[in-house]
């Protein structure tokens, strides 16, 4: 189970008409993957890893763009929810009946929670803007989800990458 997978639940803006708040992490479904960013309400902008010339440019940098550019043709997005207390996440980690690789992976995920801090919307945006122009995009270690979750919680985490690692460690047990 991905460390922060329980946080990725949220209702589509089209289903309940809930607009995101300043500093919320939002997610748009792109089919095979999801794209994440930090919402800036007063400007209707999103700070996220994207290409320098737009979504089709795969040399990712942190940019502040319009919500429409972030959506890139999608009609809706989800607002990600984060618990106040990280112990809620520890209790969601699976009970460990797997082999040593699986047990080690679960221990790594639990240890990452020590750095968890839920930042306010304003703090989240300040953290996101502090990284504007940053390159170094890496699909496995520094992607848009790692960035957005770090801005909100102080933890670089990607449930999408964790899902793949969970499958690999399960197969190796």
C-alpha positions in Angstrom: 0.0 0.0 0.0 1.5 3.4 -1.0 2.4 5.5 2.0 0.1 8.4 1.1 -2.4 6.6 -1.1 -5.2 7.3 1.3 -4.6 11.0 0.8 -5.2 10.9 -2.9 -8.9 10.5 -2.4 -10.9 13.5 -3.2 -14.1 14.5 -5.0 -14.1 15.8 -8.5 -14.9 19.4 -8.8 -17.6 18.4 -11.2 -19.2 16.0 -8.8 -19.7 18.2 -5.7 -18.8 21.7 -7.0 -16.2 22.1 -4.3 -13.5 24.5 -5.5 -10.0 24.0 -4.2 -8.6 26.2 -1.5 -5.4 28.2 -1.6 -2.4 25.8 -1.3 -4.4 22.6 -1.9 -2.7 19.8 -3.8 -4.8 19.0 -6.8 -4.6 15.9 -9.2 -5.7 15.5 -12.7 -6.1 12.1 -14.3 -4.1 11.7 -17.5 -5.1 8.1 -18.2 -2.0 6.0 -17.4 -0.8 8.4 -14.7 -2.0 11.4 -12.7 -0.5 14.9 -12.7 -0.2 16.9 -9.4 0.3 20.5 -8.5 -0.3 23.2 -5.8 -3.3 25.4 -6.4 -3.0 29.2 -6.1 -6.6 30.4 -5.6 -6.4 34.1 -6.1 -4.7 33.8 -9.5 -6.4 30.5 -10.5 -2.9 29.1 -11.1 -1.1 25.9 -10.4 2.5 25.4 -9.4 3.8 22.1 -10.8 6.5 20.3 -12.7 5.9 20.7 -16.4 7.9 21.2 -19.5 9.5 24.7 -20.1 7.3 25.1 -23.2 4.2 23.3 -22.0 2.9 19.8 -21.1 4.3 18.1 -24.3 7.9 19.2 -23.3 9.3 16.4 -21.1 12.3 18.4 -19.7 10.3 19.2 -16.5 10.8 22.3 -14.5 8.7 23.8 -11.7 6.5 26.5 -13.2 3.4 28.5 -12.2 0.8 28.2 -15.0 -2.9 28.8 -15.4 -5.3 26.1 -14.2 -6.3 25.5 -17.8 -2.7 24.8 -18.8 -2.4 22.4 -15.9 -5.6 20.6 -16.9 -4.4 20.3 -20.5 -7.8 19.5 -21.8 -9.1 17.5 -18.9 -12.5 18.7 -17.6 -12.1 18.0 -13.9 -9.6 17.4 -11.1 -9.5 16.1 -7.6 -8.5 17.9 -4.4 -6.1 15.7 -2.3 -6.8 15.5 1.4 -4.1 15.1 4.0 -4.5 14.1 7.7 -3.4 16.3 10.5 -1.7 13.4 12.3 0.7 11.1 10.5 -0.1 8.3 12.9 -3.3 7.9 10.8 -1.0 6.8 8.0 1.1 4.4 10.0 -2.1 2.5 11.0 -2.9 2.0 7.3 0.4 0.3 6.4 -0.3 -3.4 5.7 0.5 -6.0 8.3 3.7 -7.6 7.3 3.6 -11.3 6.3 5.9 -10.9 3.4 9.6 -11.6 2.9 12.6 -9.5 3.9 12.4 -7.2 0.9 8.7 -6.5 1.6 9.4 -5.9 5.3 12.3 -3.5 4.5 10.1 -1.5 2.1 7.4 -1.2 4.8 9.9 0.0 7.3 11.2 2.6 4.9 7.7 3.9 4.3 7.0 4.1 8.0 10.3 5.9 8.7 9.6 8.6 6.1 6.6 9.7 8.3 8.9 11.3 10.9 9.3 14.3 8.6 5.5 14.7 8.1 4.2 18.2 8.8 0.9 19.5 7.4 1.6 23.1 6.1 -1.1 25.8 5.8 -2.2 26.8 2.3 0.0 30.0 2.4 3.0 28.0 3.6 2.4 25.4 0.9 2.4 28.0 -1.8 5.5 29.7 -0.3 7.3 26.3 -0.4 6.2 25.7 -4.0 7.3 29.2 -5.2 10.7 28.7 -3.5 11.3 26.0 -6.1 10.1 27.9 -9.2 12.5 27.3 -12.2 14.0 24.2 -10.6 14.9 21.4 -13.0 15.9 17.9 -12.0 12.7 16.2 -12.9 13.0 12.4 -12.4 10.1 10.1 -13.0 11.1 7.8 -10.1 12.6 10.2 -7.6 11.5 13.7 -8.3 8.2 13.9 -10.2 5.2 16.2 -10.0 3.6 14.2 -7.2 6.9 14.1 -5.1 7.0 17.9 -5.5 3.3 18.7 -4.6 3.2 16.3 -1.6 6.6 17.7 -0.3 5.1 21.3 -0.6 2.1 20.2 1.6 3.7 17.8 4.0 7.5 17.9 3.9 7.7 14.4 2.6 8.8 13.6 -1.0 6.3 10.9 -1.8 4.7 9.5 -4.9 1.8 6.9 -4.6 2.3 6.1 -8.3 6.0 5.1 -7.8 5.1 3.4 -4.5 2.4 1.3 -6.3 5.1 0.0 -8.6 7.6 -0.7 -5.8 4.8 -2.4 -3.8 4.2 -4.8 -6.7 8.0 -5.5 -7.1 8.5 -6.2 -3.4 5.4 -8.4 -3.3 6.8 -10.4 -6.2 10.2 -10.7 -4.5 8.9 -12.0 -1.2 
